[in-house]
Structures are given as C-alpha cells and as structure tokens.
Amino acid sequence: MRVGNTRVSLDSVVYAFNRGESAEEIQHNFDTLTLAEIHAAIAYYLHNKEKVDKYLAKRASEYEKGRDDNRKQYPGGPTREMLLARKNGTDPNWNR
C-alpha cells in the first residue's frame, strides 16, 4: 500500500507514527508526502487498525522469510578472522 501518488509505503508512515513521530516529523523524513496525505494515512490506520496491523504482520513475516531464503542461497562473506587467517596462511581451507 502506498500513500498518495508517492512511493512511500503505508508501512513507513505507520511505523513512524507508532514510534511517536509527529506528522511534521514524518513529513521531514518523507518530503514527497504532504501533511494532508500523512494525516489521511494515520486516520486510515486508526480507523482500520486491526486490518492494517494484520497486513503489517504479514509483510514482516514475508520479509523475514525472504531474508532467510536469501541468506541460505547467498551465505555471508568471510569474517575478519577468516581474512586474517588467509593472510597469515593459517586457514587450512584457503588455497592461494
């Protein structure tokens, strides 16, 4: 869900609102939004809190699943310790 004719997601506005940011602070962080759009998004959230919270929980779950899948497919690079072991020639799994 996007706010107005922007690429700013409803998620972003709701998370900022729930962190205690004012509409003006939210506008400072998302300057493509007008105050009216921010107030409308907050009003929509407050009038549909259960529905939006369910939507946000689903999105968070999908994000976590995608992140986990991505980590499995592309494991992290070498750690600092691994790089130092390679440099010092003490990594038995590293062939120059």
C-alpha positions in Angstrom: 0.0 0.0 0.0 1.3 3.4 -1.0 0.4 6.8 0.4 -0.9 9.3 -2.2 0.8 9.3 -5.5 4.2 8.5 -4.0 6.4 5.5 -3.5 6.2 5.9 0.3 4.6 2.8 1.8 1.8 2.9 4.4 4.1 0.7 6.5 6.7 3.5 6.7 4.2 6.1 7.9 2.6 3.7 10.4 5.9 2.6 11.8 7.0 6.2 12.3 3.6 7.1 13.9 3.9 4.2 16.2 7.4 5.3 17.2 5.8 8.5 18.4 6.8 10.8 15.4 4.5 13.7 14.7 3.0 14.3 11.3 5.6 17.1 10.8 8.5 14.8 11.7 7.2 12.1 9.3 6.9 14.8 6.6 10.5 15.8 7.3 11.6 12.2 6.7 9.3 11.6 3.7 9.3 15.0 2.0 7.3 13.8 -1.0 4.3 13.5 1.2 2.1 16.4 2.1 0.8 16.9 5.7 -2.7 16.1 4.4 -1.5 12.8 3.0 0.2 11.9 6.2 -2.8 12.8 8.3 -5.0 10.8 5.9 -2.7 7.7 6.2 -2.7 8.0 10.0 -6.5 8.3 10.0 -6.8 5.3 7.7 -4.6 3.4 10.1 -6.5 4.4 13.2 -9.9 3.5 11.6 -8.6 0.2 10.3 -6.1 -0.7 12.9 -6.8 -4.4 13.1 -6.7 -4.8 9.3 -3.6 -2.8 8.9 -1.8 -4.5 11.8 -2.6 -7.8 10.2 -1.2 -6.5 6.9 1.9 -5.3 8.6 2.5 -8.6 10.4 2.1 -10.5 7.1 4.5 -8.2 5.4 7.0 -8.6 8.2 6.7 -12.3 8.0 7.2 -12.3 4.3 10.3 -10.1 4.7 11.8 -12.4 7.3 11.2 -15.5 5.1 12.7 -13.7 2.1 15.7 -12.6 4.2 16.2 -16.2 5.5 15.9 -17.7 2.0 18.4 -15.1 0.7 20.9 -15.9 3.5 20.6 -19.6 2.7 21.2 -19.0 -1.0 23.9 -16.5 -0.5 25.8 -17.1 2.7 27.8 -14.3 4.1 31.3 -13.5 3.0 34.4 -14.1 5.0 34.7 -12.7 8.5 37.6 -10.6 9.7 39.1 -13.6 11.4 38.9 -15.7 8.2 40.6 -13.0 6.2 43.4 -12.6 8.8 43.9 -16.4 8.8 44.1 -16.4 5.0 46.6 -13.5 5.1 48.7 -15.3 7.7 48.5 -18.6 5.9 46.8 -20.3 8.8 43.4 -21.1 7.1 43.5 -24.7 6.1 40.5 -24.2 3.8 42.1 -21.4 1.7 44.2 -22.1 -1.4 46.1 -19.2 -2.8 
